[in-house]
Amino acid sequence: MKTSELKDLKIAIVGGGYGGAAAAIALRNIGAGNVHVYEQAPALGQVGAGIGLRPITVELFRRWGIFEEIAAVSSPSDYLEILSADGQQVYAQEVWPQLNDFDQPNHTRIIHRGDFIDALLGVLPAEMVHMGHKLTGIKDDGDAATLTFENGNTVTADLVIGADGIRSLIRKELFSDNEPIFAGEHAYRAVISADNAFGLGVEDDNPRFYMGDNGTIAYNLPLRHRNQLSYDITTRSEDGSWAPVITNDYLVSLLDGFDERIVDIARNLDISQVTSRSVFDIDPVDNWHTDSVALLGDSAHAMLHHQGQGANSAIQDAAGLADALLQADSVKEALTQYQAIRKPVTDELQRLSRLGWNPGSVETAFPEQTPAK
Ligand SMILES: Cc1cc2nc3c(=O)[nH]c(=O)nc-3n(C[C@H](O)[C@H](O)[C@H](O)COP(=O)(O)OP(=O)(O)OC[C@H]3O[C@@H](n4cnc5c(N)ncnc54)[C@H](O)[C@@H]3O)c2cc1C
């Protein structure tokens, strides 16, 4: 689309998570002049946990001119390591894919979730981001769509981006009735001071995954720029409640045979500061767009966290959508291109993320690099 058309295009993004914020940045970067983000939460907030931003995602931050803002609140990692539960055996130690594929090395950046969303939304003008806007309805009129919010506001836009997460209302209203699927797993996450980590995670900036025989995985992401460690446990469970109640003793019981430092952390955790969640994903959605509405991020392709690709994919969706708008002659054509480019990639990541890892049979930390058999 021409610069003049993009400048006047009215774009409404529903959801101010990583996907929605990245979409706003990518669209501003191509000259879109009328972009607004509508987020249901009254104020920013993210669970206490770390996240890894892959080299290809970091390259997008450079392209969008926000690398320095991200680098200021993250640490550069060279590789990912997968070990036996006791840490004695290294199953895989692999350099992050694409680290050396760009003009300069792009390390994976380990970042705190809260810092990440603050950094993304922080580069947007305040008047672009509308907190306290919970979407309650959407009407697709073909070449435009109208949004209704719980606070009584309505907005009509030429392009609506549904970045409203795994339980997306926009997906449900326009694209698929299918509910999220419980994975039979829980994720427990906490950020602790490195001083209370018994020496774990202080050696370098690289995440380490410890694989238990009972299906429990304990992993940590060093947040050395904060003198903290993101301490995470994923385990099997039949309890699909939203926020399962847990105790220190229960966590310790999951960690039989694990590195003593991991067990000691579990024993000493302030349990009130641990985020406990059942884990869900969705099946691939057949169609992500109409002529004026498109899904992006978890709303389009929520995936299990085993490959650490959900947020990365949301950000790459944002770039894919912006590229398509630049190249196509109309919004309609751009949305078709966007889906054609991004959906095969995320369909495959959804599939791979469901495979998880089995202790003792970890062939690679990055199965997306291995051609499907
Ligand atoms: C345990 C765990 C670990 C993970 N680790 C990683 C990792 O290492 N790397 C990685 O890349 N990914 C990881 N992920 C996945 C990642 O968190 C998600 O893929 C990512 O948050 C998706 O971003 P999003 O913007 O699409 O959705 P969300 O982050 O869910 O944001 C959606 C936003 O929309 C808002 N919203 C929802 N409904 C409405 C409404 N009706 N009206 C207005 N606003 C609304 C929400 O409040 C929210 O702010 C992990 C996930 C889990 C569970």
The ligand as an SDF file (V2000), in Angstrom:
LIG
                    3D

 53 58  0  0  0  0  0  0  0  0999 V2000
    4.8310  -21.0760   31.2960 C   0  0  0  0  0  0  0  0  0  0  0  0
    4.9920  -20.3130   30.0080 C   0  0  0  0  0  0  0  0  0  0  0  0
    6.2700  -20.0000   29.5630 C   0  0  0  0  0  0  0  0  0  0  0  0
    6.4430  -19.3360   28.3350 C   0  0  0  0  0  0  0  0  0  0  0  0
    7.7030  -19.0600   27.8970 N   0  0  0  0  0  0  0  0  0  0  0  0
    7.8770  -18.4770   26.6890 C   0  0  0  0  0  0  0  0  0  0  0  0
    9.2000  -18.2140   26.1770 C   0  0  0  0  0  0  0  0  0  0  0  0
   10.2270  -18.4760   26.8030 O   0  0  0  0  0  0  0  0  0  0  0  0
    9.3030  -17.6510   24.9410 N   0  0  0  0  0  0  0  0  0  0  0  0
    8.2020  -17.3230   24.1940 C   0  0  0  0  0  0  0  0  0  0  0  0
    8.3750  -16.8240   23.0690 O   0  0  0  0  0  0  0  0  0  0  0  0
    6.9460  -17.5370   24.6600 N   0  0  0  0  0  0  0  0  0  0  0  0
    6.7650  -18.1000   25.8760 C   0  0  0  0  0  0  0  0  0  0  0  0
    5.4960  -18.3170   26.3500 N   0  0  0  0  0  0  0  0  0  0  0  0
    4.3300  -17.9180   25.5160 C   0  0  0  0  0  0  0  0  0  0  0  0
    4.0250  -16.4330   25.6040 C   0  0  0  0  0  0  0  0  0  0  0  0
    3.8190  -16.0370   26.9410 O   0  0  0  0  0  0  0  0  0  0  0  0
    2.7760  -16.1310   24.7810 C   0  0  0  0  0  0  0  0  0  0  0  0
    2.8500  -16.7640   23.5330 O   0  0  0  0  0  0  0  0  0  0  0  0
    2.6590  -14.6210   24.5750 C   0  0  0  0  0  0  0  0  0  0  0  0
    2.3860  -13.9890   25.8010 O   0  0  0  0  0  0  0  0  0  0  0  0
    1.5680  -14.3000   23.5570 C   0  0  0  0  0  0  0  0  0  0  0  0
    1.4630  -12.9060   23.4030 O   0  0  0  0  0  0  0  0  0  0  0  0
    0.0910  -12.2830   22.8950 P   0  0  0  0  0  0  0  0  0  0  0  0
    0.3060  -10.8040   22.8880 O   0  0  0  0  0  0  0  0  0  0  0  0
   -0.3510  -12.9450   21.6550 O   0  0  0  0  0  0  0  0  0  0  0  0
   -0.9720  -12.6890   23.9930 O   0  0  0  0  0  0  0  0  0  0  0  0
   -1.0290  -12.2520   25.5220 P   0  0  0  0  0  0  0  0  0  0  0  0
    0.3170  -12.0780   26.0820 O   0  0  0  0  0  0  0  0  0  0  0  0
   -1.9570  -13.2100   26.1890 O   0  0  0  0  0  0  0  0  0  0  0  0
   -1.7100  -10.8180   25.4560 O   0  0  0  0  0  0  0  0  0  0  0  0
   -3.0660  -10.6760   25.1420 C   0  0  0  0  0  0  0  0  0  0  0  0
   -3.5480   -9.3550   25.6890 C   0  0  0  0  0  0  0  0  0  0  0  0
   -4.8900   -9.1480   25.2790 O   0  0  0  0  0  0  0  0  0  0  0  0
   -5.6220   -8.6550   26.3740 C   0  0  0  0  0  0  0  0  0  0  0  0
   -7.0260   -9.0230   26.1650 N   0  0  0  0  0  0  0  0  0  0  0  0
   -7.5720  -10.2570   26.1920 C   0  0  0  0  0  0  0  0  0  0  0  0
   -8.9050  -10.1930   25.9900 N   0  0  0  0  0  0  0  0  0  0  0  0
   -9.1960   -8.8740   25.7970 C   0  0  0  0  0  0  0  0  0  0  0  0
  -10.4050   -8.1730   25.5410 C   0  0  0  0  0  0  0  0  0  0  0  0
  -11.5960   -8.8260   25.4640 N   0  0  0  0  0  0  0  0  0  0  0  0
  -10.3500   -6.8340   25.3920 N   0  0  0  0  0  0  0  0  0  0  0  0
   -9.1670   -6.1670   25.4920 C   0  0  0  0  0  0  0  0  0  0  0  0
   -7.9870   -6.7890   25.7500 N   0  0  0  0  0  0  0  0  0  0  0  0
   -8.0190   -8.1160   25.9000 C   0  0  0  0  0  0  0  0  0  0  0  0
   -5.0080   -9.3360   27.5810 C   0  0  0  0  0  0  0  0  0  0  0  0
   -5.2830   -8.6490   28.7800 O   0  0  0  0  0  0  0  0  0  0  0  0
   -3.5320   -9.3230   27.2190 C   0  0  0  0  0  0  0  0  0  0  0  0
   -2.8780   -8.1510   27.6590 O   0  0  0  0  0  0  0  0  0  0  0  0
    5.2980  -18.9660   27.5640 C   0  0  0  0  0  0  0  0  0  0  0  0
    4.0080  -19.2550   28.0320 C   0  0  0  0  0  0  0  0  0  0  0  0
    3.8570  -19.9210   29.2390 C   0  0  0  0  0  0  0  0  0  0  0  0
    2.4620  -20.2420   29.7280 C   0  0  0  0  0  0  0  0  0  0  0  0
  1  2  1  0
  2  3  1  0
  2 52  2  0
  3  4  2  0
  4  5  1  0
  4 50  1  0
  5  6  2  0
  6  7  1  0
  6 13  1  0
  7  8  2  0
  7  9  1  0
  9 10  1  0
 10 11  2  0
 10 12  1  0
 12 13  2  0
 13 14  1  0
 14 15  1  0
 14 50  1  0
 15 16  1  0
 16 17  1  0
 16 18  1  0
 18 19  1  0
 18 20  1  0
 20 21  1  0
 20 22  1  0
 22 23  1  0
 23 24  1  0
 24 25  2  0
 24 26  1  0
 24 27  1  0
 27 28  1  0
 28 29  2  0
 28 30  1  0
 28 31  1  0
 31 32  1  0
 32 33  1  0
 33 34  1  0
 33 48  1  0
 34 35  1  0
 35 36  1  0
 35 46  1  0
 36 37  1  0
 36 45  1  0
 37 38  2  0
 38 39  1  0
 39 40  1  0
 39 45  2  0
 40 41  1  0
 40 42  2  0
 42 43  1  0
 43 44  2  0
 44 45  1  0
 46 47  1  0
 46 48  1  0
 48 49  1  0
 50 51  2  0
 51 52  1  0
 52 53  1  0
M  END
$$$$
